[in-house]
């Protein structure tokens, strides 16, 4: 990443594990001041902070549910109180549940859309305020499932498609404010969460994702 992120203040949501933790570590290694958000895994988030600081970087952890406006505001306040500004936000926080159509519940639907879509909206609103006239960057971690959904991912895939649409619309709206908005669509990644589903690197899920993405 060169010097692009040196001394930049980067908020990474859902950064206690998996992809988010990897992003936080990489940002810290590149010289960014990292704000590691977590919903419930405090120990894991603090471990990510320790990894960054032990290598000479700067980082803090902040608890917060990104589907709740007050928690989002608390996250940004902690970032600004500690580092005086915010330069970039990586919207990585997300949840997934896979189920056949007849087993989908209102609760699981709302949970996925609240985190995967409303969470991006709320953090982006707060990011625009925090960026001010200096502008900044918003990166939304979406999924290949938003454009190429699989069976049993009706709600998850729909929430990621909504996140992609939100990204495109925000990029068009915020460009004049010197705010860049982009999305990254990972394929299958063997994170802790995926492992809990009983998926390993030799599984047909991972192989199928790689083949479909090629």
C-alpha positions in Angstrom: 0.0 0.0 0.0 3.1 2.2 0.1 2.5 5.5 1.9 -1.2 5.9 0.9 -2.5 5.0 4.3 0.3 6.5 6.5 -1.2 8.5 9.3 -4.7 8.1 7.9 -7.5 7.3 10.4 -9.4 4.2 9.2 -12.5 2.7 10.9 -13.1 -1.0 10.1 -16.4 -2.3 11.2 -16.8 -6.0 12.2 -13.0 -6.2 12.6 -12.6 -8.7 15.5 -12.3 -11.7 13.2 -12.2 -12.9 9.6 -12.0 -10.5 6.7 -12.4 -7.4 8.9 -9.5 -8.4 11.2 -7.3 -9.0 8.1 -8.2 -5.6 6.7 -7.4 -3.9 10.1 -4.0 -5.7 10.3 -3.1 -4.7 6.8 -4.2 -1.1 7.3 -2.1 -0.9 10.5 0.9 -2.4 8.8 0.6 0.3 6.1 0.8 3.0 8.8 -2.9 3.8 9.3 -4.4 4.6 12.7 -7.0 1.9 13.0 -10.3 1.9 14.8 -11.3 -1.8 15.3 -15.0 -2.1 15.7 -16.6 -5.2 17.2 -20.1 -6.2 18.2 -19.5 -8.8 20.9 -16.0 -10.3 20.5 -14.0 -7.9 22.7 -11.1 -10.4 23.4 -10.6 -11.0 19.6 -10.8 -7.2 18.8 -8.2 -6.4 21.5 -6.0 -9.2 20.1 -6.1 -7.4 16.7 -5.3 -4.1 18.4 -2.4 -5.8 20.2 -1.0 -7.2 16.9 -1.1 -3.8 15.3 0.5 -1.9 18.3 3.1 -4.6 18.9 4.4 -3.9 15.4 4.6 -0.2 16.1 1.2 0.8 14.8 -1.7 2.7 16.4 -5.1 1.2 17.0 -8.0 1.2 19.4 -11.1 -1.1 19.8 -14.6 0.2 20.1 -17.7 -1.9 20.7 -20.9 -1.2 18.7 -23.8 -2.6 16.8 -23.7 -0.9 13.4 -27.5 -1.3 13.0 -28.0 1.1 15.9 -27.5 4.8 15.2 -26.3 5.6 18.8 -23.6 2.9 18.6 -22.4 4.2 15.2 -22.2 7.7 16.7 -20.3 6.3 19.6 -17.8 4.6 17.3 -17.1 7.8 15.4 -16.8 9.9 18.5 -14.2 7.5 19.9 -12.3 7.7 16.6 -12.4 11.5 16.6 -11.7 11.9 20.3 -8.6 9.7 19.9 -7.3 10.7 16.5 -9.0 14.0 15.8 -10.3 13.0 12.4 -11.6 10.1 10.2 -10.2 9.5 6.7 -11.8 6.2 5.7 -14.5 3.8 6.7 -14.5 0.1 5.7 -18.0 -1.3 6.2 -17.2 -4.9 6.8 -19.7 -5.8 9.5 -22.2 -8.3 8.3 -24.1 -11.4 9.2 -25.3 -14.4 7.2 -27.7 -17.3 7.7 -28.6 -19.9 5.0 -32.0 -21.5 4.9 -34.5 -22.9 2.4 -37.3 -20.5 1.5 -39.9 -22.1 3.8 -37.6 -21.8 6.8 -36.8 -18.1 6.5 -38.1 -16.1 9.5 -39.0 -12.4 9.9 -36.3 -12.2 12.6 -33.5 -13.6 10.4 -34.6 -11.4 7.5 -34.6 -8.2 9.6 -31.3 -9.2 11.3 -29.5 -9.5 8.0 -30.9 -6.4 6.4 -30.4 -4.4 9.5 -26.7 -5.2 9.7 -25.9 -5.7 6.0 -27.8 -2.7 4.6 -29.0 -0.3 7.3 -25.5 -0.6 9.0 -23.8 0.6 5.8 -26.3 3.5 5.5 -25.9 4.6 9.1 -22.1 4.5 9.1 -21.9 6.2 5.8 -24.1 9.1 7.0 -21.8 9.5 10.0 -18.7 9.3 7.7 -20.0 12.2 5.5 -20.3 14.3 8.6 -16.8 13.3 9.9 -15.1 13.7 6.6 -16.2 17.3 6.3 -14.6 19.4 3.5 -11.5 17.1 3.4 -13.5 14.3 1.8 -12.6 10.6 2.4 -13.2 7.1 1.3 -16.0 4.5 2.0 -15.4 0.9 1.1 -18.3 -1.5 1.5 -17.5 -5.2 1.7 -20.3 -6.9 -0.1 -20.3 -10.4 -1.7 -20.4 -12.3 -5.0 -23.7 -13.5 -3.6 -25.2 -10.2 -4.4 -24.9 -10.8 -8.2 -24.7 -14.6 -8.3 -26.7 -15.9 -5.4 -26.8 -19.6 -4.4 -29.7 -21.7 -3.2 -30.6 -21.1 0.5 -29.1 -17.6 0.3 -32.3 -15.8 -0.6 -32.1 -13.2 2.1 -28.3 -13.0 2.4 -27.9 -12.6 -1.4 -30.7 -10.0 -1.5 -29.1 -8.0 1.3 -25.7 -8.0 -0.5 -27.4 -6.9 -3.8 -29.0 -4.0 -1.9 -25.6 -3.1 -0.5 -24.1 -3.0 -4.0 -27.0 -0.8 -5.2 -26.5 1.5 -2.2 -22.8 1.7 -3.0 -23.4 2.7 -6.7 -26.0 5.4 -5.7 -23.7 6.8 -2.9 -20.7 7.0 -5.2 -22.7 9.1 -7.7 -24.2 11.3 -5.0 -21.0 11.9 -2.9 -18.4 12.3 -5.7 -19.0 16.0 -5.7 -18.0 16.1 -2.0 -14.7 14.5 -2.7 -15.9 11.2 -1.1 -15.1 8.0 -2.9 -17.4 5.1 -2.4 -16.5 1.6 -3.7 -17.4 -2.0 -2.9 -15.4 -5.2 -2.8 -17.1 -8.5 -3.5 -15.2 -11.4 -1.9 -16.0 -15.0 -2.9 -15.7 -17.8 -0.5 -13.2 -17.1 2.3 -12.4 -19.7 5.0 -13.0 -17.4 8.0 -13.9 -18.5 11.5 -17.5 -18.0 10.8 -17.4 -20.2 7.7 -15.5 -22.9 9.6 -18.3 -23.0 12.2 -20.7 -24.0 9.4 -18.5 -27.1 8.9 -16.9 -25.9 5.7 -13.2 -26.5 5.1 -10.8 -25.7 2.2 -11.6 -28.9 0.4 -15.4 -28.4 0.6 -17.6 -28.2 -2.5 -18.8 -24.7 -1.3 -15.3 -23.3 -1.5 -14.4 -25.1 -4.7 -17.7 -24.1 -6.3 -17.1 -20.4 -5.4 -13.7 -20.5 -6.9 -14.9 -22.2 -10.1 -17.8 -19.7 -10.5 -15.6 -16.7 -9.9 -13.0 -17.8 -12.4 
